[in-house]
Amino acid sequence: MESETVVLELPASLYSDIVSLAAGEDLEPAEVIARLVEAARPKQQSGVTTRAFRRILERATDLGVAGLAEQHDHHLHGVYKQ
């Protein structure tokens, strides 16, 4: 499988830091960059939880009611506020 080539433009000082890191770990600069990019990626949790949570957030609606969580019995069932 052939890899795609990507060109990154970096400030000279940053590239120098990457070269120093690579030399200290006996790696190529590209390997250090790949490792840093992978470490910066957000870690996904289990797909079911993440997907379900995203669906809830997509459907969430601001009802404009203050204290909805605290007074849910009143708002849902008409029970007197406490």
N, C-alpha and C positions, 0 to 999 in steps of 0.2 A: 504494500500500500504506500502510495507516494504522499508525502506531506506537502501541505500548501505553504508557500513562503510568504511571510508577513514582514514588513519593514516598520520598525519603531524609530521615531525620532526622540532622542533623549537629550537633556542638557549634558554637556561634557562632564560636569562634576558628578552627576548621577551615574553616568556610564562608568566613570572612574571608580566609584564606590562598588558598582556591580562587578567590575573586573577584579577589584581587590578581594571581594567576597569569594568570587569564583577561584581565584588563585589560592586563597587560604583553604579551600575545601577540595582542591584539585578537580575542579569542574570547568566546563565551558560557560561563558557568560550567558548563553541562551538557556542553559539548564538552570542557572540561578534565577533568571527572569521567569521561566516556566514555574519553578517552585514557588516564587513569590506571588505570582498570579493565582496559582492554585490555593495558596494559603489565604489569600484575600477574598476568595469566593465565599459567598454566604453558604453555610452548611444547611442542607435540607434535612428536615426531620422526616419521619415516616410519611410516605406519600398520601396515605389515607387521611391522616390528621391534617396535614397541610392543605390538601385539596378541600377537605370538608370545612376547615376554618376559612379558607378563601371564599368558598361559596357562601358561608354565613356573612362574611364582611361585604360581599357583593350585594347581598339582599338586605343588609341592615338599612334601616330608615330612621332618620331623626324625626321623632314624633313631636318634638317641641314641648315635651312634658318634663318639667323638673321633678326630681325625686321619684322617677318611675321605678327604679329598683327598690327603693325603700318602701314605696307605697303600692307595690304591684297588686296586692289584694284589693285595694280600693279601685285602681284603674281597670283591673280585669273582671272583678266580680261585684263591684259596687259596695264592698264592705266599707263601713265608716273609717275614716282616717284615724290613726292613733297618734 
